[in-house]
Amino acid sequence: MDRSETFHRVSEILDWLAAHRTQQPGLSEIADATGMSPYHLQRTFQRWAGISPKQFLKALTREAAIARLSRGDTVLDAALETGLSGPGRLHDLLLTTEALTPGEVNRGGAEVTFRFGFGECLFGLALIAWNERGINFLGFCNDVDPRDALGELRDRWPNASYVRDEAGARDWLNRVFADAPTTPLPLWLRGSPFQLRVWEALLAVPEDANVSYGQIARAVGAPGAARAVGNAVGGNPIAWIIPCHRVIRGMGELGGYRWGVSTKRAMIGYEHAKARLTPRGRDRRSHRPSG
């Protein structure tokens, strides 16, 4: 089984576990449902997801979600004390906003060329796009038709030029999902000042926490703007890297997600289980540039 096929198989297992989480199925039941032997299932899942199926299922309980919400509140309180406007996680990720001029926005990406492609990852098929300044789009197609994902990318930049590059997409996805990335991920974002504040607040939330829309609204200094926060979360063009999937409802329910609820559930369970195996609060996707 090659890397792409293994990623696809593990993503199917993640999806099945998320759909059957309330039954808390045992290893034998999971193996029967996914057509694998218990030994092969455990070995494959542990190797590629870094956690056991049992750990993943435990992370998806309502009690675990409420505990993560409580931790998220503490995290955002600390972020407020230090100030979200200072050097933060967006800058750790080498975010570039000044390169996007008002003229480029008004022209809908005219004279801008993006490379794009599809590739397999732990959460199924993903679409990623980038240019020489960084990643500008990442979406997931496990619950969404790939044509719709590509249509969303083109709608964001209707007048840009697009070059398909599947090999480049696989390289970028390998960097995004590297267990221990060695260099920061460059991002090139198009967003309003309010959206950028919301996205930076999301980046302050570690893997072992979740937050509500109201918590994010308070964190960005707009306590009555939960709906506007929801729109900003939904407008995030770089899913997973800017972790909009970490926003859940105040009672521990998942809520919606642009790339599908089952994909969101798999992301949350995976992150929480992995975070229990690493130093508390550390997010492996970003590293502050040296120097």
Disulfide bonds with the S-S distance in Angstrom:
none
